[in-house]
Amino acid sequence: SQKIEQNSEALNIQEGKTATLTCNYTNYSPAYLQWYRQDPGRGPVFLLLIRENEKEKRKERLKVTFDTTLKQSLFHITASQPADSATYLCALENSGYSTLTFGKGTMLLVSP
Amino acid sequence: DTAVSQTPKYLVTQMGNDKSIKCEQNLGHDTMYWYKQDSKKFLKIMFSYNNKELIINETVPNRFSPKSPDKAHLNLHINSLELGDSAVYFCASSFSQSTGEQYFGPGTRLTVT
């Protein structure tokens, strides 16, 4: 069966460090993978999209990698700040269905 | 200006009632979605509409009936509400069916007692 796995335990890091979140998937062949941020009581906010033929994508302090052989994406936030504290969701496109399937998300806590 | 808006923000009702949630997007997008996020924070697609036409219905009970009067609006009507319907419902939109990024509304927290 299809699965998207994100670490369910919260990731606690200190301000200024690099946060790395993992998204693993099985039985998918996504054309692209996305990362979203969700704050408590709010809707998810799109951050980055990476296509199957791209290895890496960057946007300001964010970097996403996509390894279709390992079936894994890594999401990095460099020079993390307390304001980066949120839940981060990865989402895979369902080939041919034009919909997204979301992982359960990983909560990131950045302490000053 | 709010890109994707939903009303109401909170909805508390009793079992067996019928309720509606409204969604509007002012982004000019062709495709709109309804998602359900349960108490475990799992976000799951319910429906997808493209240019007012239903394209995806992810095995949602037929007590849930989406309606799209125009491509900027997608409403969700729920009949005979059950306790298990309690969740946060998110509306979202995207430029087209094949465009990846989606823009989400603020959510409607539905509590069925």
Interface residues (C-beta under 8 A of the other chain):
Chain A: Y32 Q34 G41 R42 G43 P44 V45 F46 L49 T87 L89 E93 Y97 S98 T99 L100 T101 F102 K104 G105
Chain B: V4 T31 Y33 K40 K41 F42 L43 K44 I45 S48 N50 I55 I56 E58 F90 A92 Q97 S98 G100 E101 Q102 Y103 F104 G105 P106 G107
